[in-house]
Amino acid sequence: MFSCYNAIMINDSQIYIAVDIEADGPTPGLHSMLSLAAVATTPEKEIAQFYRKIQPLKEATPDPDTMLWWQNQPEAWKEVTTNAEPAEAVMKDFCAWLHDLNLEPVFVAHPVALDYTFVSYYLYRYAHENPFTNEKNATRTLDIRSFIAGKFGVSFNDAHRSRLPAALTEGMPEHTHKAIDDAIGYGVLIRRMLRMDRLPQ
């Protein structure tokens, strides 16, 4: 069952930004963000997309365990390392893209703890601002997995993307670790979960 009321989480001055990043380790600064994708979406429809690949930080060192994982993702690795641009250019363009939406962006990710820490670090370092914060420097973020667990009354483990019922994930592209594919998929998931009262049994 669907409810218009359940779609009301943000006000008219705000917009969801579904974000997916790829990196060569878990810690921004020690490791590098390799790609950044974002999809601006209302509860009803996708509005705009942003996708760029980023050159590694000169002072950073790839995490050995993460690089072992990348060895099993050859197509995704080729994609994330092709046509990479300087971080400063990418982050300034991302900031401009966010401002051009003319709405307050709400950062949404799965998990928000990883993606937001990288994006925030890069925004402050290279664009010298973070549009996902307000005038008091409070962040506007939403963790997809936590929201699903809270809204539908399931465990945190069962709220993982891989365990969700088809009724909630229908229309999501395959999770390829090409950041734009995954960000588009999370946009689909956001719109569906906002409209659904309960998970099908």
Secondary structure, DSSP 4 states (H G I P E B T S, - for coil): -B-TGGG-SS-TTEEEEEEEEEESSSSBTTB-EEEEEEEEE-SS-EEEEEEEEBPPPTT----HHHHHHHHT-HHHHHHHTSS-B-HHHHHHHHHHHHHHTTSEEEEEETTHHHHHHHHHHHIIIIIS--TTB-TT--B-EEEHHHHHHHHHT--TGGGSGGGS-HHHHTTPPP--S-HHHHHHHHHHHHHHHHHBSS---
